[in-house]
Amino acid sequence: MIAYLKNPLTTVWATLSLITVAAWLIGRNVGTDLQPSHAVTLSVLLIAAAKAQLVIMYFMEVRSAPRWLKRVAYGWVLVLFPLLYLTNQLVN
């Protein structure tokens, strides 16, 4: 049991779970008027980007991949999430 708790994947999984709950709490407290909140949108997208980065690094094991693959995977996160935010700004 102790070896399981010392495993980095267990720590990352617990972190992802806590981050998911935090994002849910942030999104839940927006209100009932259904008006978009830019601060909430940005914070939830930043949380999602952090989660994506952790999944890429630990569960897809890109942290031990060749340098070019790391750059592509991390670049994907750095390009996708700002595009999602900009798209949200254009729609709302």
Sequence and secondary structure as in RCSB ss.txt:
>XXXX:A:sequence
MIAYLKNPLTTVWATLSLITVAAWLIGRNVGTDLQPSHAVTLSVLLIAAAKAQLVIMYFMEVRSAPRWLKRVAYG
WVLVLFPLLYLTNQLVN
>XXXX:A:secstr
 HHHHHSHHHHHHHHHHHHHHHHHHHHHTT SS    HHHHHHHHHHHHHHHHHIIIIIS GGGS HHHHHHHHH
HHHHHHHHHHHHHHHH 
